[in-house]
Amino acid sequence: MAAHSRKVLTEAICASAEVFKAKPFFLSDEFSLVDASIAPILWRLQSYGIQLPAQAQPIVKYMNSIFARSAFRACLTEAEREMRH
């Protein structure tokens, strides 16, 4: 069941790669509530055992940009910070 869920989530994320490629933020030139909602999910992918494939490169670029924001980092709990170390 978990493997199937990881596969479905990975496929759904990869299917949206073009959306993440269109603008610096999610369909916007500015950071919005949508980005603030998506970022924690993307942050957890690694801890869920999800590795994004090469075709998801626009999403990886987006993730790196969001995760580098000081405001994003400041909002992480200690447990969340440990998820990606």
The first five atom37 places (N, CA, C, CB, O) and aatype in JSON, in Angstrom:
{
  "aatype": [12, 0, 0, 8, 15, 1, 11, 19, 10, 16, 6, 0, 9, 4, 0, 15, 0, 6, 19, 13, 11, 0, 11, 14, 13, 13, 10, 15, 3, 6, 13, 15, 10, 19, 3, 0, 15, 9, 0, 14, 9, 10, 17, 1, 10, 5, 15, 18, 7, 9, 5, 10, 14, 0, 5, 0, 5, 14, 9, 19, 11, 18, 12, 2, 15, 9, 13, 0, 1, 15, 0, 13, 1, 0, 4, 10, 16, 6, 0, 6, 1, 6, 12, 1, 8],
  "atom_mask": [
    [1, 1, 1, 1, 1],
    [1, 1, 1, 1, 1],
    [1, 1, 1, 1, 1],
    [1, 1, 1, 1, 1],
    [1, 1, 1, 1, 1],
    [1, 1, 1, 1, 1],
    [1, 1, 1, 1, 1],
    [1, 1, 1, 1, 1],
    [1, 1, 1, 1, 1],
    [1, 1, 1, 1, 1],
    [1, 1, 1, 1, 1],
    [1, 1, 1, 1, 1],
    [1, 1, 1, 1, 1],
    [1, 1, 1, 1, 1],
    [1, 1, 1, 1, 1],
    [1, 1, 1, 1, 1],
    [1, 1, 1, 1, 1],
    [1, 1, 1, 1, 1],
    [1, 1, 1, 1, 1],
    [1, 1, 1, 1, 1],
    [1, 1, 1, 1, 1],
    [1, 1, 1, 1, 1],
    [1, 1, 1, 1, 1],
    [1, 1, 1, 1, 1],
    [1, 1, 1, 1, 1],
    [1, 1, 1, 1, 1],
    [1, 1, 1, 1, 1],
    [1, 1, 1, 1, 1],
    [1, 1, 1, 1, 1],
    [1, 1, 1, 1, 1],
    [1, 1, 1, 1, 1],
    [1, 1, 1, 1, 1],
    [1, 1, 1, 1, 1],
    [1, 1, 1, 1, 1],
    [1, 1, 1, 1, 1],
    [1, 1, 1, 1, 1],
    [1, 1, 1, 1, 1],
    [1, 1, 1, 1, 1],
    [1, 1, 1, 1, 1],
    [1, 1, 1, 1, 1],
    [1, 1, 1, 1, 1],
    [1, 1, 1, 1, 1],
    [1, 1, 1, 1, 1],
    [1, 1, 1, 1, 1],
    [1, 1, 1, 1, 1],
    [1, 1, 1, 1, 1],
    [1, 1, 1, 1, 1],
    [1, 1, 1, 1, 1],
    [1, 1, 1, 0, 1],
    [1, 1, 1, 1, 1],
    [1, 1, 1, 1, 1],
    [1, 1, 1, 1, 1],
    [1, 1, 1, 1, 1],
    [1, 1, 1, 1, 1],
    [1, 1, 1, 1, 1],
    [1, 1, 1, 1, 1],
    [1, 1, 1, 1, 1],
    [1, 1, 1, 1, 1],
    [1, 1, 1, 1, 1],
    [1, 1, 1, 1, 1],
    [1, 1, 1, 1, 1],
    [1, 1, 1, 1, 1],
    [1, 1, 1, 1, 1],
    [1, 1, 1, 1, 1],
    [1, 1, 1, 1, 1],
    [1, 1, 1, 1, 1],
    [1, 1, 1, 1, 1],
    [1, 1, 1, 1, 1],
    [1, 1, 1, 1, 1],
    [1, 1, 1, 1, 1],
    [1, 1, 1, 1, 1],
    [1, 1, 1, 1, 1],
    [1, 1, 1, 1, 1],
    [1, 1, 1, 1, 1],
    [1, 1, 1, 1, 1],
    [1, 1, 1, 1, 1],
    [1, 1, 1, 1, 1],
    [1, 1, 1, 1, 1],
    [1, 1, 1, 1, 1],
    [1, 1, 1, 1, 1],
    [1, 1, 1, 1, 1],
    [1, 1, 1, 1, 1],
    [1, 1, 1, 1, 1],
    [1, 1, 1, 1, 1],
    [1, 1, 1, 1, 1]
  ],
  "atom_positions": [
    [[0.82, -1.2, 0.0], [0.0, 0.0, 0.0], [0.86, 1.27, 0.0], [-0.93, 0.0, 1.2], [0.59, 2.19, -0.76]],
    [[1.9, 1.31, 0.85], [2.77, 2.49, 0.91], [3.51, 2.69, -0.41], [3.77, 2.36, 2.06], [3.65, 3.83, -0.86]],
    [[3.97, 1.62, -1.02], [4.69, 1.73, -2.29], [3.76, 2.27, -3.38], [5.25, 0.35, -2.71], [4.16, 3.1, -4.19]],
    [[2.53, 1.81, -3.38], [1.55, 2.3, -4.35], [1.28, 3.78, -4.13], [0.24, 1.49, -4.26], [1.18, 4.55, -5.09]],
    [[1.14, 4.19, -2.88], [0.89, 5.61, -2.56], [2.06, 6.47, -2.99], [0.62, 5.78, -1.05], [1.86, 7.57, -3.52]],
    [[3.29, 6.0, -2.76], [4.47, 6.75, -3.19], [4.48, 6.9, -4.71], [5.77, 6.06, -2.72], [4.79, 7.97, -5.24]],
    [[4.14, 5.83, -5.4], [4.12, 5.85, -6.87], [3.07, 6.85, -7.38], [3.82, 4.43, -7.43], [3.35, 7.63, -8.29]],
    [[1.9, 6.82, -6.81], [0.82, 7.73, -7.23], [1.21, 9.18, -6.96], [-0.51, 7.38, -6.49], [1.01, 10.04, -7.82]],
    [[1.77, 9.45, -5.8], [2.18, 10.81, -5.46], [3.3, 11.28, -6.38], [2.63, 10.89, -3.99], [3.26, 12.42, -6.86]],
    [[4.28, 10.44, -6.62], [5.38, 10.79, -7.52], [4.86, 11.11, -8.92], [6.41, 9.65, -7.59], [5.27, 12.1, -9.52]],
    [[3.97, 10.28, -9.43], [3.41, 10.51, -10.76], [2.62, 11.81, -10.82], [2.51, 9.33, -11.17], [2.71, 12.55, -11.8]],
    [[1.85, 12.09, -9.79], [1.06, 13.33, -9.76], [1.98, 14.56, -9.72], [0.12, 13.35, -8.54], [1.71, 15.56, -10.39]],
    [[3.03, 14.48, -8.95], [3.97, 15.6, -8.87], [4.67, 15.79, -10.21], [5.01, 15.37, -7.75], [4.78, 16.91, -10.7]],
    [[5.14, 14.71, -10.8], [5.83, 14.79, -12.1], [4.91, 15.32, -13.19], [6.37, 13.41, -12.5], [5.37, 16.05, -14.08]],
    [[3.65, 14.99, -13.14], [2.7, 15.47, -14.14], [2.53, 16.98, -14.08], [1.34, 14.79, -13.95], [2.08, 17.59, -15.05]],
    [[2.88, 17.58, -12.97], [2.73, 19.03, -12.82], [4.02, 19.79, -13.08], [2.22, 19.35, -11.44], [4.08, 20.99, -12.81]],
    [[5.04, 19.14, -13.59], [6.34, 19.79, -13.8], [6.24, 21.05, -14.65], [7.31, 18.82, -14.44], [6.91, 22.05, -14.36]],
    [[5.43, 21.02, -15.7], [5.31, 22.2, -16.57], [4.71, 23.39, -15.84], [4.45, 21.86, -17.79], [5.06, 24.54, -16.13]],
    [[3.84, 23.14, -14.9], [3.24, 24.22, -14.11], [4.31, 24.92, -13.28], [2.11, 23.68, -13.18], [4.32, 26.15, -13.17]],
    [[5.21, 24.14, -12.71], [6.29, 24.7, -11.89], [7.34, 25.41, -12.73], [6.95, 23.61, -11.06], [8.07, 26.27, -12.23]],
    [[7.41, 25.07, -13.99], [8.38, 25.66, -14.9], [7.92, 27.04, -15.41], [8.63, 24.73, -16.08], [8.74, 27.86, -15.81]],
    [[6.63, 27.28, -15.39], [6.05, 28.48, -16.0], [6.44, 29.78, -15.32], [4.58, 28.36, -16.0], [6.66, 30.79, -15.99]],
    [[6.51, 29.79, -14.0], [6.77, 31.02, -13.24], [7.71, 30.69, -12.07], [5.43, 31.65, -12.71], [7.89, 29.52, -11.73]],
    [[8.31, 31.71, -11.45], [9.21, 31.45, -10.33], [8.5, 30.8, -9.12], [9.86, 32.75, -9.88], [9.09, 30.01, -8.39]],
    [[7.25, 31.14, -8.95], [6.46, 30.55, -7.87], [5.28, 29.82, -8.51], [5.97, 31.65, -6.84], [5.17, 29.81, -9.74]],
    [[4.41, 29.23, -7.73], [3.34, 28.43, -8.31], [2.38, 29.32, -9.09], [2.58, 27.66, -7.21], [1.54, 30.01, -8.51]],
    [[2.52, 29.29, -10.4], [1.71, 30.09, -11.33], [1.7, 31.58, -11.0], [0.3, 29.57, -11.35], [0.71, 32.27, -11.25]],
    [[2.8, 32.06, -10.44], [2.86, 33.46, -10.04], [4.3, 33.96, -10.06], [2.24, 33.65, -8.64], [5.25, 33.18, -9.97]],
    [[4.44, 35.27, -10.17], [5.76, 35.88, -10.06], [6.09, 36.2, -8.61], [5.82, 37.15, -10.9], [7.22, 36.6, -8.31]],
    [[5.12, 36.04, -7.73], [5.33, 36.35, -6.32], [4.94, 35.16, -5.44], [4.51, 37.58, -5.92], [4.05, 34.38, -5.78]],
    [[5.63, 35.04, -4.32], [5.33, 34.0, -3.34], [3.91, 34.22, -2.83], [6.37, 34.03, -2.16], [3.51, 35.35, -2.52]],
    [[3.14, 33.14, -2.73], [1.75, 33.26, -2.28], [1.4, 32.17, -1.28], [0.79, 33.2, -3.49], [2.23, 31.33, -0.92]],
    [[0.17, 32.21, -0.84], [-0.33, 31.2, 0.1], [-0.26, 29.8, -0.51], [-1.77, 31.54, 0.5], [-0.07, 28.82, 0.21]],
    [[-0.41, 29.7, -1.8], [-0.3, 28.4, -2.47], [1.1, 27.83, -2.27], [-0.61, 28.53, -3.99], [1.24, 26.65, -1.95]],
    [[2.12, 28.65, -2.44], [3.49, 28.2, -2.22], [3.71, 27.78, -0.77], [4.49, 29.31, -2.6], [4.35, 26.77, -0.49]],
    [[3.15, 28.56, 0.14], [3.28, 28.24, 1.56], [2.59, 26.92, 1.9], [2.7, 29.37, 2.41], [2.97, 26.25, 2.86]],
    [[1.58, 26.56, 1.14], [0.85, 25.3, 1.36], [1.55, 24.1, 0.72], [-0.57, 25.42, 0.81], [1.55, 23.01, 1.28]],
    [[2.14, 24.31, -0.43], [2.8, 23.23, -1.17], [4.17, 22.89, -0.56], [2.97, 23.62, -2.63], [4.54, 21.72, -0.51]],
    [[4.89, 23.89, -0.12], [6.26, 23.69, 0.34], [6.41, 22.62, 1.43], [6.8, 24.98, 0.85], [7.31, 21.8, 1.33]],
    [[5.57, 22.59, 2.45], [5.74, 21.56, 3.48], [5.54, 20.14, 2.94], [4.77, 21.8, 4.62], [6.17, 19.19, 3.41]],
    [[4.67, 19.99, 1.96], [4.46, 18.67, 1.35], [5.72, 18.26, 0.6], [3.23, 18.67, 0.39], [6.21, 17.14, 0.74]],
    [[6.25, 19.18, -0.19], [7.46, 18.89, -0.95], [8.65, 18.64, -0.02], [7.76, 20.04, -1.92], [9.5, 17.79, -0.31]],
    [[8.72, 19.35, 1.07], [9.79, 19.18, 2.05], [9.81, 17.74, 2.59], [9.61, 20.18, 3.22], [10.88, 17.19, 2.86]],
    [[8.65, 17.15, 2.73], [8.53, 15.81, 3.32], [8.76, 14.66, 2.33], [7.17, 15.67, 3.92], [8.86, 13.51, 2.75]],
    [[8.84, 14.95, 1.06], [8.97, 13.88, 0.06], [10.11, 12.92, 0.38], [9.17, 14.48, -1.32], [9.95, 11.71, 0.33]],
    [[11.25, 13.48, 0.71], [12.42, 12.66, 1.01], [12.15, 11.7, 2.17], [13.62, 13.56, 1.32], [12.54, 10.53, 2.13]],
    [[11.49, 12.2, 3.2], [11.21, 11.35, 4.36], [10.16, 10.29, 4.04], [10.74, 12.2, 5.54], [10.05, 9.29, 4.75]],
    [[9.38, 10.51, 2.97], [8.4, 9.52, 2.52], [9.04, 8.48, 1.59], [7.24, 10.21, 1.8], [8.38, 7.55, 1.14]],
    [[10.32, 8.66, 1.31], [11.01, 7.74, 0.41], [10.76, 8.03, -1.05], [0.0, 0.0, 0.0], [10.88, 7.15, -1.9]],
    [[10.41, 9.27, -1.36], [10.12, 9.66, -2.74], [11.31, 10.43, -3.32], [8.83, 10.52, -2.82], [11.71, 11.47, -2.8]],
    [[11.85, 9.88, -4.39], [12.92, 10.54, -5.13], [12.33, 10.97, -6.47], [14.16, 9.58, -5.32], [11.81, 10.15, -7.22]],
    [[12.41, 12.25, -6.75], [11.84, 12.75, -8.0], [12.77, 12.43, -9.16], [11.58, 14.27, -7.92], [13.98, 12.62, -9.05]],
    [[12.22, 11.95, -10.27], [13.03, 11.61, -11.44], [13.48, 12.87, -12.2], [12.25, 10.69, -12.37], [13.07, 13.98, -11.88]],
    [[14.3, 12.66, -13.2], [14.87, 13.77, -13.99], [13.8, 14.66, -14.61], [15.76, 13.22, -15.08], [13.99, 15.88, -14.7]],
    [[12.68, 14.09, -15.03], [11.65, 14.93, -15.66], [11.0, 15.89, -14.68], [10.58, 14.05, -16.3], [10.25, 16.78, -15.09]],
    [[11.26, 15.74, -13.41], [10.71, 16.63, -12.39], [11.69, 17.76, -12.05], [10.37, 15.84, -11.13], [11.52, 18.43, -11.03]],
    [[12.69, 17.98, -12.87], [13.7, 19.0, -12.59], [13.11, 20.39, -12.31], [14.66, 19.09, -13.76], [13.61, 21.08, -11.42]],
    [[12.07, 20.84, -13.02], [11.48, 22.14, -12.67], [10.94, 22.18, -11.24], [10.35, 22.48, -13.65], [10.98, 23.22, -10.58]],
    [[10.45, 21.07, -10.77], [9.93, 21.01, -9.4], [11.1, 21.04, -8.4], [9.07, 19.74, -9.19], [11.01, 21.7, -7.36]],
    [[12.16, 20.34, -8.72], [13.35, 20.33, -7.85], [13.92, 21.75, -7.76], [14.43, 19.33, -8.38], [14.32, 22.19, -6.68]],
    [[13.97, 22.44, -8.88], [14.45, 23.83, -8.89], [13.54, 24.71, -8.02], [14.5, 24.39, -10.34], [14.03, 25.51, -7.22]],
    [[12.24, 24.55, -8.17], [11.27, 25.27, -7.35], [11.49, 24.96, -5.87], [9.82, 24.91, -7.78], [11.53, 25.87, -5.04]],
    [[11.63, 23.68, -5.55], [11.83, 23.27, -4.16], [13.07, 23.93, -3.58], [11.94, 21.74, -4.06], [13.03, 24.48, -2.48]],
    [[14.17, 23.89, -4.31], [15.42, 24.48, -3.82], [15.26, 25.96, -3.56], [16.55, 24.24, -4.81], [15.79, 26.5, -2.59]],
    [[14.52, 26.63, -4.44], [14.29, 28.06, -4.28], [13.45, 28.35, -3.02], [13.58, 28.63, -5.52], [13.78, 29.24, -2.23]],
    [[12.38, 27.6, -2.85], [11.51, 27.81, -1.69], [12.23, 27.44, -0.4], [10.21, 26.97, -1.82], [12.16, 28.18, 0.59]],
    [[12.92, 26.32, -0.41], [13.6, 25.84, 0.8], [14.74, 26.76, 1.23], [14.13, 24.44, 0.59], [15.12, 26.76, 2.4]],
    [[15.28, 27.54, 0.31], [16.37, 28.46, 0.63], [15.87, 29.74, 1.29], [17.13, 28.8, -0.63], [16.66, 30.51, 1.83]],
    [[14.58, 29.98, 1.26], [14.02, 31.19, 1.85], [14.16, 31.16, 3.37], [12.52, 31.35, 1.45], [13.83, 30.17, 4.02]],
    [[14.66, 32.23, 3.92], [14.86, 32.28, 5.37], [13.53, 32.15, 6.12], [15.56, 33.59, 5.77], [13.49, 31.54, 7.19]],
    [[12.47, 32.7, 5.58], [11.16, 32.6, 6.24], [10.69, 31.15, 6.29], [10.12, 33.48, 5.5], [10.1, 30.72, 7.28]],
    [[10.94, 30.39, 5.23], [10.56, 28.98, 5.22], [11.35, 28.24, 6.29], [10.79, 28.34, 3.82], [10.78, 27.49, 7.09]],
    [[12.64, 28.44, 6.3], [13.51, 27.76, 7.28], [13.11, 28.12, 8.72], [14.98, 28.14, 7.04], [13.13, 27.27, 9.6]],
    [[12.75, 29.37, 8.93], [12.39, 29.82, 10.29], [11.12, 29.16, 10.79], [12.22, 31.34, 10.31], [10.92, 29.03, 12.0]],
    [[10.26, 28.74, 9.9], [8.99, 28.14, 10.29], [9.07, 26.64, 10.57], [7.97, 28.38, 9.22], [8.11, 26.05, 11.07]],
    [[10.19, 26.03, 10.25], [10.32, 24.59, 10.44], [10.49, 24.24, 11.91], [11.5, 24.05, 9.64], [11.21, 24.92, 12.65]],
    [[9.83, 23.18, 12.32], [10.05, 22.66, 13.67], [11.36, 21.87, 13.66], [8.85, 21.77, 14.15], [11.91, 21.6, 12.59]],
    [[11.84, 21.52, 14.81], [13.06, 20.72, 14.88], [12.88, 19.39, 14.17], [13.47, 20.49, 16.35], [13.77, 18.93, 13.45]],
    [[11.73, 18.78, 14.36], [11.44, 17.48, 13.7], [11.44, 17.66, 12.17], [10.06, 16.91, 14.18], [11.94, 16.79, 11.44]],
    [[10.9, 18.75, 11.69], [10.87, 19.0, 10.24], [12.28, 19.24, 9.71], [9.98, 20.22, 9.92], [12.63, 18.76, 8.63]],
    [[13.1, 19.97, 10.46], [14.48, 20.19, 10.02], [15.23, 18.87, 9.9], [15.21, 21.12, 10.99], [16.02, 18.68, 8.97]],
    [[14.98, 17.97, 10.81], [15.68, 16.68, 10.82], [15.24, 15.79, 9.66], [15.43, 15.95, 12.14], [15.97, 14.86, 9.3]],
    [[14.1, 16.04, 9.07], [13.61, 15.22, 7.96], [14.57, 15.24, 6.76], [12.25, 15.71, 7.53], [14.62, 14.27, 6.0]],
    [[15.3, 16.31, 6.59], [16.15, 16.46, 5.4], [17.62, 16.5, 5.74], [15.78, 17.71, 4.66], [18.42, 17.06, 4.98]],
    [[18.0, 15.92, 6.87], [19.44, 15.88, 7.2], [19.94, 14.48, 7.14], [19.71, 16.45, 8.58], [21.12, 14.24, 7.38]]
  ]
}
